[in-house]
Amino acid sequence: MLRGALALGGIGVATALVADRLTPLGQLMADWHTGTGERREFTLADGTTVLLDARSAWMCAMPRAGPRCSCAPGP
């Protein structure tokens, strides 16, 4: 019983690692993100152009004090 549970847990961890390699799981909540080997260019409402390299994320929040944006670089 314990061996089966450990094997199932190992398979789950391996699957998560492979999935994270293809699509970074920690960046799925970002406004824009890129996967492995992908580049993306987009234009913000104020005309600013942003170019994301592979495995990067761009997040913007709109508080009352004004927009706050951050970029999370890929590994």
MMTF fields as JSON, N, C-alpha, C and O atoms, coordinates in Angstrom:
{
  "mmtfVersion": "1.0.0",
  "mmtfProducer": "UNKNOWN",
  "numBonds": 299,
  "numAtoms": 300,
  "numGroups": 75,
  "numChains": 1,
  "numModels": 1,
  "chainsPerModel": [1],
  "groupsPerChain": [75],
  "chainIdList": ["A"],
  "bondAtomList": [4, 2, 8, 6, 12, 10, 16, 14, 20, 18, 24, 22, 28, 26, 32, 30, 36, 34, 40, 38, 44, 42, 48, 46, 52, 50, 56, 54, 60, 58, 64, 62, 68, 66, 72, 70, 76, 74, 80, 78, 84, 82, 88, 86, 92, 90, 96, 94, 100, 98, 104, 102, 108, 106, 112, 110, 116, 114, 120, 118, 124, 122, 128, 126, 132, 130, 136, 134, 140, 138, 144, 142, 148, 146, 152, 150, 156, 154, 160, 158, 164, 162, 168, 166, 172, 170, 176, 174, 180, 178, 184, 182, 188, 186, 192, 190, 196, 194, 200, 198, 204, 202, 208, 206, 212, 210, 216, 214, 220, 218, 224, 222, 228, 226, 232, 230, 236, 234, 240, 238, 244, 242, 248, 246, 252, 250, 256, 254, 260, 258, 264, 262, 268, 266, 272, 270, 276, 274, 280, 278, 284, 282, 288, 286, 292, 290, 296, 294],
  "bondOrderList": [1, 1, 1, 1, 1, 1, 1, 1, 1, 1, 1, 1, 1, 1, 1, 1, 1, 1, 1, 1, 1, 1, 1, 1, 1, 1, 1, 1, 1, 1, 1, 1, 1, 1, 1, 1, 1, 1, 1, 1, 1, 1, 1, 1, 1, 1, 1, 1, 1, 1, 1, 1, 1, 1, 1, 1, 1, 1, 1, 1, 1, 1, 1, 1, 1, 1, 1, 1, 1, 1, 1, 1, 1, 1],
  "groupList": [{"groupName": "MET", "atomNameList": ["N", "CA", "C", "O"], "elementList": ["N", "C", "C", "O"], "formalChargeList": [0, 0, 0, 0], "bondAtomList": [1, 0, 2, 1, 3, 2], "bondOrderList": [1, 1, 2], "singleLetterCode": "M", "chemCompType": "L-PEPTIDE LINKING"}, {"groupName": "LEU", "atomNameList": ["N", "CA", "C", "O"], "elementList": ["N", "C", "C", "O"], "formalChargeList": [0, 0, 0, 0], "bondAtomList": [1, 0, 2, 1, 3, 2], "bondOrderList": [1, 1, 2], "singleLetterCode": "L", "chemCompType": "L-PEPTIDE LINKING"}, {"groupName": "ARG", "atomNameList": ["N", "CA", "C", "O"], "elementList": ["N", "C", "C", "O"], "formalChargeList": [0, 0, 0, 0], "bondAtomList": [1, 0, 2, 1, 3, 2], "bondOrderList": [1, 1, 2], "singleLetterCode": "R", "chemCompType": "L-PEPTIDE LINKING"}, {"groupName": "GLY", "atomNameList": ["N", "CA", "C", "O"], "elementList": ["N", "C", "C", "O"], "formalChargeList": [0, 0, 0, 0], "bondAtomList": [1, 0, 2, 1, 3, 2], "bondOrderList": [1, 1, 2], "singleLetterCode": "G", "chemCompType": "PEPTIDE LINKING"}, {"groupName": "ALA", "atomNameList": ["N", "CA", "C", "O"], "elementList": ["N", "C", "C", "O"], "formalChargeList": [0, 0, 0, 0], "bondAtomList": [1, 0, 2, 1, 3, 2], "bondOrderList": [1, 1, 2], "singleLetterCode": "A", "chemCompType": "L-PEPTIDE LINKING"}, {"groupName": "ILE", "atomNameList": ["N", "CA", "C", "O"], "elementList": ["N", "C", "C", "O"], "formalChargeList": [0, 0, 0, 0], "bondAtomList": [1, 0, 2, 1, 3, 2], "bondOrderList": [1, 1, 2], "singleLetterCode": "I", "chemCompType": "L-PEPTIDE LINKING"}, {"groupName": "VAL", "atomNameList": ["N", "CA", "C", "O"], "elementList": ["N", "C", "C", "O"], "formalChargeList": [0, 0, 0, 0], "bondAtomList": [1, 0, 2, 1, 3, 2], "bondOrderList": [1, 1, 2], "singleLetterCode": "V", "chemCompType": "L-PEPTIDE LINKING"}, {"groupName": "THR", "atomNameList": ["N", "CA", "C", "O"], "elementList": ["N", "C", "C", "O"], "formalChargeList": [0, 0, 0, 0], "bondAtomList": [1, 0, 2, 1, 3, 2], "bondOrderList": [1, 1, 2], "singleLetterCode": "T", "chemCompType": "L-PEPTIDE LINKING"}, {"groupName": "ASP", "atomNameList": ["N", "CA", "C", "O"], "elementList": ["N", "C", "C", "O"], "formalChargeList": [0, 0, 0, 0], "bondAtomList": [1, 0, 2, 1, 3, 2], "bondOrderList": [1, 1, 2], "singleLetterCode": "D", "chemCompType": "L-PEPTIDE LINKING"}, {"groupName": "PRO", "atomNameList": ["N", "CA", "C", "O"], "elementList": ["N", "C", "C", "O"], "formalChargeList": [0, 0, 0, 0], "bondAtomList": [1, 0, 2, 1, 3, 2], "bondOrderList": [1, 1, 2], "singleLetterCode": "P", "chemCompType": "L-PEPTIDE LINKING"}, {"groupName": "GLN", "atomNameList": ["N", "CA", "C", "O"], "elementList": ["N", "C", "C", "O"], "formalChargeList": [0, 0, 0, 0], "bondAtomList": [1, 0, 2, 1, 3, 2], "bondOrderList": [1, 1, 2], "singleLetterCode": "Q", "chemCompType": "L-PEPTIDE LINKING"}, {"groupName": "TRP", "atomNameList": ["N", "CA", "C", "O"], "elementList": ["N", "C", "C", "O"], "formalChargeList": [0, 0, 0, 0], "bondAtomList": [1, 0, 2, 1, 3, 2], "bondOrderList": [1, 1, 2], "singleLetterCode": "W", "chemCompType": "L-PEPTIDE LINKING"}, {"groupName": "HIS", "atomNameList": ["N", "CA", "C", "O"], "elementList": ["N", "C", "C", "O"], "formalChargeList": [0, 0, 0, 0], "bondAtomList": [1, 0, 2, 1, 3, 2], "bondOrderList": [1, 1, 2], "singleLetterCode": "H", "chemCompType": "L-PEPTIDE LINKING"}, {"groupName": "GLU", "atomNameList": ["N", "CA", "C", "O"], "elementList": ["N", "C", "C", "O"], "formalChargeList": [0, 0, 0, 0], "bondAtomList": [1, 0, 2, 1, 3, 2], "bondOrderList": [1, 1, 2], "singleLetterCode": "E", "chemCompType": "L-PEPTIDE LINKING"}, {"groupName": "PHE", "atomNameList": ["N", "CA", "C", "O"], "elementList": ["N", "C", "C", "O"], "formalChargeList": [0, 0, 0, 0], "bondAtomList": [1, 0, 2, 1, 3, 2], "bondOrderList": [1, 1, 2], "singleLetterCode": "F", "chemCompType": "L-PEPTIDE LINKING"}, {"groupName": "SER", "atomNameList": ["N", "CA", "C", "O"], "elementList": ["N", "C", "C", "O"], "formalChargeList": [0, 0, 0, 0], "bondAtomList": [1, 0, 2, 1, 3, 2], "bondOrderList": [1, 1, 2], "singleLetterCode": "S", "chemCompType": "L-PEPTIDE LINKING"}, {"groupName": "CYS", "atomNameList": ["N", "CA", "C", "O"], "elementList": ["N", "C", "C", "O"], "formalChargeList": [0, 0, 0, 0], "bondAtomList": [1, 0, 2, 1, 3, 2], "bondOrderList": [1, 1, 2], "singleLetterCode": "C", "chemCompType": "L-PEPTIDE LINKING"}],
  "groupTypeList": [0, 1, 2, 3, 4, 1, 4, 1, 3, 3, 5, 3, 6, 4, 7, 4, 1, 6, 4, 8, 2, 1, 7, 9, 1, 3, 10, 1, 0, 4, 8, 11, 12, 7, 3, 7, 3, 13, 2, 2, 13, 14, 7, 1, 4, 8, 3, 7, 7, 6, 1, 1, 8, 4, 2, 15, 4, 11, 0, 16, 4, 0, 9, 2, 4, 3, 9, 2, 16, 15, 16, 4, 9, 3, 9],
  "groupIdList": [1, 2, 3, 4, 5, 6, 7, 8, 9, 10, 11, 12, 13, 14, 15, 16, 17, 18, 19, 20, 21, 22, 23, 24, 25, 26, 27, 28, 29, 30, 31, 32, 33, 34, 35, 36, 37, 38, 39, 40, 41, 42, 43, 44, 45, 46, 47, 48, 49, 50, 51, 52, 53, 54, 55, 56, 57, 58, 59, 60, 61, 62, 63, 64, 65, 66, 67, 68, 69, 70, 71, 72, 73, 74, 75],
  "secStructList": [7, 2, 2, 2, 2, 2, 2, 2, 2, 2, 2, 2, 2, 2, 2, 2, 2, 2, 2, 2, 2, 2, 1, 7, 4, 4, 4, 6, 6, 1, 1, 3, 3, 7, 7, 6, 6, 7, 7, 3, 3, 3, 3, 7, 6, 6, 1, 7, 3, 3, 3, 3, 7, 6, 6, 7, 3, 3, 3, 3, 3, 7, 7, 6, 6, 7, 7, 3, 3, 3, 3, 3, 7, 7, 7],
  "xCoordList": [0.822, 0.0, 0.866, 0.622, 1.887, 2.764, 3.577, 3.791, 4.028, 4.8, 3.978, 4.491, 2.709, 1.826, 1.601, 1.572, 1.442, 1.249, 2.499, 2.407, 3.667, 4.914, 5.117, 5.573, 4.785, 4.913, 3.977, 4.372, 2.753, 1.794, 2.262, 2.135, 2.798, 3.338, 4.511, 4.627, 5.384, 6.523, 6.083, 6.661, 5.068, 4.535, 3.937, 4.11, 3.241, 2.653, 3.713, 3.558, 4.788, 5.874, 6.552, 6.832, 6.816, 7.453, 6.578, 7.08, 5.275, 4.348, 4.349, 4.352, 4.346, 4.365, 5.653, 5.625, 6.776, 8.047, 8.073, 8.564, 7.551, 7.499, 6.548, 6.869, 5.395, 4.417, 5.001, 4.797, 5.72, 6.328, 7.405, 7.61, 8.08, 9.119, 8.503, 9.088, 7.339, 6.684, 5.92, 6.01, 5.178, 4.42, 4.689, 4.218, 5.433, 5.763, 4.5, 3.741, 4.287, 3.064, 2.945, 1.834, 4.05, 4.013, 3.633, 3.361, 3.609, 3.316, 1.938, 1.616, 1.132, -0.17, -1.138, -2.082, -0.939, -1.825, -1.405, -2.088, -0.306, 0.165, -0.734, -1.421, -0.715, -1.498, -0.987, -1.778, 0.325, 0.945, 2.106, 2.802, 2.32, 3.465, 3.895, 3.131, 5.129, 5.66, 6.12, 6.523, 6.054, 6.494, 7.948, 8.65, 8.381, 9.741, 9.983, 9.232, 11.029, 11.392, 10.478, 10.567, 9.609, 8.642, 8.995, 9.428, 8.809, 8.952, 7.637, 6.955, 7.28, 6.019, 6.215, 6.839, 5.678, 5.722, 4.289, 3.429, 4.027, 2.7, 2.827, 3.864, 1.772, 1.754, 0.745, -0.397, 1.184, 0.312, -0.591, -0.383, -1.581, -2.558, -1.905, -2.409, -0.777, -0.111, 0.865, 1.547, 0.94, 1.818, 3.162, 3.941, 3.458, 4.716, 4.734, 3.753, 5.844, 5.997, 6.801, 7.848, 6.317, 6.988, 7.328, 6.48, 8.57, 9.011, 9.385, 10.299, 8.673, 8.968, 9.796, 9.468, 10.865, 11.676, 11.082, 10.04, 11.73, 11.224, 11.037, 11.857, 9.938, 9.614, 9.62, 10.178, 8.998, 8.882, 7.408, 6.539, 7.138, 5.751, 5.675, 6.619, 4.535, 4.279, 2.952, 1.933, 2.983, 1.786, 1.532, 2.467, 0.291, -0.079, -1.242, -2.167, -1.168, -2.265, -2.672, -1.841, -3.933, -4.441, -4.991, -6.204, -4.12, -4.603, -4.955, -4.689, -5.544, -5.95, -4.759, -4.902, -3.601, -2.412, -1.85, -0.958, -2.339, -1.85, -1.385, -1.239, -1.153, -0.777, 0.594, 1.519, 0.696, 1.969, 2.203, 1.396, 3.284, 3.593, 4.908, 5.79, 5.026, 6.272, 6.518, 5.594, 7.773, 8.172, 8.885, 9.791, 8.472, 9.115, 9.951, 9.399, 11.279, 12.128, 12.075, 11.83, 12.301, 12.355, 13.655, 14.602, 13.72, 14.951, 16.058, 17.156],
  "yCoordList": [-1.192, 0.0, 1.255, 2.18, 1.29, 2.451, 2.612, 3.729, 1.489, 1.547, 2.149, 2.948, 1.775, 2.32, 3.815, 4.559, 4.25, 5.674, 6.469, 7.559, 5.928, 6.603, 6.664, 7.68, 5.591, 5.577, 6.61, 7.337, 6.674, 7.646, 9.077, 9.951, 9.313, 10.634, 11.006, 12.151, 10.035, 10.268, 10.604, 11.483, 9.917, 10.194, 11.601, 12.326, 11.979, 13.322, 14.418, 15.42, 14.225, 15.207, 15.293, 16.391, 14.159, 14.154, 14.849, 15.601, 14.605, 15.258, 16.768, 17.516, 17.229, 18.667, 19.31, 20.425, 18.629, 19.174, 19.308, 20.307, 18.314, 18.383, 19.489, 20.251, 19.589, 20.631, 22.016, 22.921, 22.197, 23.487, 23.844, 25.022, 22.865, 23.118, 23.644, 24.5, 23.141, 23.562, 24.867, 25.746, 25.011, 26.222, 26.557, 25.844, 27.624, 27.96, 28.14, 29.088, 27.245, 27.233, 28.44, 28.889, 28.966, 30.113, 31.41, 32.404, 31.422, 32.643, 32.628, 33.541, 31.635, 31.531, 32.632, 32.916, 33.258, 34.316, 35.688, 36.678, 35.763, 37.041, 37.506, 36.704, 38.819, 39.372, 38.862, 38.515, 38.82, 38.264, 37.401, 37.737, 36.303, 35.446, 34.704, 34.563, 34.235, 33.457, 32.105, 31.967, 31.131, 29.788, 29.574, 30.517, 28.35, 27.986, 28.238, 27.751, 28.996, 29.265, 30.241, 30.365, 30.931, 31.833, 33.285, 33.595, 34.167, 35.607, 36.256, 35.798, 37.316, 38.004, 39.503, 39.95, 40.271, 41.722, 42.236, 41.763, 43.201, 43.789, 45.26, 45.699, 46.014, 47.45, 47.763, 47.307, 48.55, 48.959, 50.099, 50.667, 50.435, 51.472, 52.836, 53.644, 53.098, 54.395, 54.426, 55.43, 53.34, 53.284, 52.633, 52.458, 52.271, 51.61, 50.211, 49.474, 49.846, 48.505, 47.651, 48.076, 46.458, 45.52, 44.264, 43.717, 43.804, 42.56, 41.579, 41.83, 40.463, 39.415, 38.329, 37.85, 37.944, 36.827, 35.533, 35.558, 34.433, 33.122, 33.025, 33.519, 32.375, 32.094, 33.345, 33.346, 34.411, 35.665, 35.985, 35.423, 36.888, 37.273, 38.773, 39.384, 39.357, 40.783, 40.908, 40.37, 41.629, 41.79, 43.268, 44.014, 43.699, 45.091, 45.118, 44.31, 46.066, 46.313, 47.774, 48.626, 48.054, 49.412, 49.961, 50.114, 50.259, 50.865, 52.332, 52.883, 52.953, 54.364, 55.291, 56.333, 54.921, 55.762, 55.722, 56.506, 54.843, 54.723, 53.311, 52.502, 53.012, 51.649, 51.257, 52.068, 50.0, 49.436, 48.162, 47.233, 48.116, 46.946, 46.338, 47.036, 45.049, 44.361, 43.249, 42.68, 42.965, 41.897, 40.822, 41.117, 39.582, 38.455, 37.727, 37.091, 37.809, 37.166, 35.656, 35.093, 35.022, 33.57, 33.077, 33.849, 31.791, 31.235, 31.135, 30.688],
  "zCoordList": [0.0, 0.0, 0.0, -0.775, 0.876, 0.956, -0.323, -0.794, -0.882, -2.122, -3.25, -4.033, -3.34, -4.369, -4.203, -5.183, -2.96, -2.694, -3.044, -3.608, -2.71, -3.053, -4.564, -5.089, -5.257, -6.712, -7.337, -8.248, -6.855, -7.375, -7.095, -7.952, -5.91, -5.579, -6.473, -6.908, -6.748, -7.636, -9.047, -9.687, -9.536, -10.872, -10.911, -11.891, -9.852, -9.789, -9.817, -10.514, -9.06, -9.025, -10.39, -10.873, -11.009, -12.329, -13.362, -14.198, -13.311, -14.243, -14.04, -15.018, -12.801, -12.518, -13.012, -13.533, -12.856, -13.331, -14.848, -15.374, -15.549, -17.016, -17.453, -18.364, -16.825, -17.176, -16.927, -17.736, -15.826, -15.518, -16.533, -16.826, -17.061, -18.066, -19.361, -20.024, -19.719, -20.959, -20.787, -21.644, -19.711, -19.393, -17.938, -17.052, -17.665, -16.278, -15.427, -15.628, -14.497, -13.709, -12.788, -12.507, -12.321, -11.43, -12.114, -11.441, -13.45, -14.19, -14.841, -15.601, -14.569, -15.228, -14.813, -15.551, -13.666, -13.213, -13.733, -13.472, -14.454, -14.991, -16.135, -16.768, -16.387, -17.486, -18.833, -19.71, -18.992, -20.194, -19.753, -18.795, -20.432, -20.127, -21.382, -22.336, -21.358, -22.477, -21.961, -20.806, -22.818, -22.482, -22.876, -23.242, -22.8, -23.147, -24.633, -25.477, -24.951, -26.342, -27.067, -28.288, -26.355, -26.972, -26.65, -25.54, -27.624, -27.417, -27.8, -28.717, -27.103, -27.396, -27.222, -26.26, -28.16, -28.087, -28.025, -28.767, -27.144, -27.056, -26.697, -26.199, -26.95, -26.707, -25.604, -25.645, -24.615, -23.523, -23.976, -25.048, -23.175, -23.515, -23.735, -24.515, -23.045, -23.2, -24.371, -24.578, -25.14, -26.31, -26.055, -26.993, -24.82, -24.486, -25.077, -24.973, -25.694, -26.252, -25.288, -24.799, -25.017, -24.116, -24.898, -25.603, -24.775, -25.415, -24.313, -23.528, -24.264, -23.28, -23.932, -25.018, -23.268, -23.732, -23.172, -22.517, -23.425, -23.016, -21.502, -20.728, -21.095, -19.696, -18.83, -17.733, -19.327, -18.585, -18.377, -19.044, -17.45, -17.173, -16.933, -16.431, -17.3, -17.111, -16.374, -16.806, -15.25, -14.437, -14.188, -13.894, -14.299, -14.028, -13.046, -13.123, -12.124, -11.185, -11.349, -11.664, -11.138, -11.308, -9.99, -9.85, -9.022, -7.778, -8.003, -9.071, -7.008, -7.126, -7.366, -8.007, -6.862, -7.009, -8.423, -8.747, -9.258, -10.627, -10.911, -9.994, -12.176, -12.531, -11.992, -11.94, -11.596, -11.145, -11.933, -11.876, -12.656, -13.482, -13.028, -12.528, -13.205, -12.876, -13.873, -14.454, -14.047, -14.962, -14.15, -13.37, -14.34, -13.677, -14.718, -15.616, -14.613, -15.613, -15.521, -14.454, -16.622, -16.655, -16.088, -15.942, -15.762, -15.181, -16.189, -15.858]
}
